[in-house]
Amino acid sequence: MGALRDWRHEKFAADYVERGLKGERTARDSAFAAAGCAASKANAGRLKNRPEVKARVQEPFDRAAEFADVNRPRIVVELDRVGRGDVANFVESVPTASGGFELRLKDITKPPPAATRRR
């Protein structure tokens, strides 16, 4: 979505998210005041309910949801797989016209024949 046009609305959205994540009970009203607006619960509520402000407030939570299933054991397993990986499984040596060789990535979109053989 990007930043909101009105800098006060942008400041309100950013502060509201930050204060809300900290668990402040008065996050909406505090963010409204921090954005330079006169203290008013009714106006703070109206601003919070504007569609563009709602969407802007939701963005950080949507981004964070992408990482919700990342945890310490999963990271360790992924790093272990990378560490044990063999580059030779992914590249092949191809002769060139000049008599030398160059390395090219193998086509890994299809499983190798050994993996598809029935046992």
Secondary structure as GFF3:
##gff-version 3
##sequence-region A 1 119
A	DSSP	alpha_helix	7	21	.	.	.	ID=ss1
A	DSSP	alpha_helix	27	34	.	.	.	ID=ss2
A	DSSP	alpha_helix	41	48	.	.	.	ID=ss3
A	DSSP	alpha_helix	51	65	.	.	.	ID=ss4
A	DSSP	alpha_helix	72	84	.	.	.	ID=ss5
A	DSSP	three_ten_helix	87	89	.	.	.	ID=ss6
A	DSSP	beta_strand	91	95	.	.	.	ID=ss7
A	DSSP	beta_strand	101	105	.	.	.	ID=ss8
A	DSSP	alpha_helix	113	116	.	.	.	ID=ss9
###
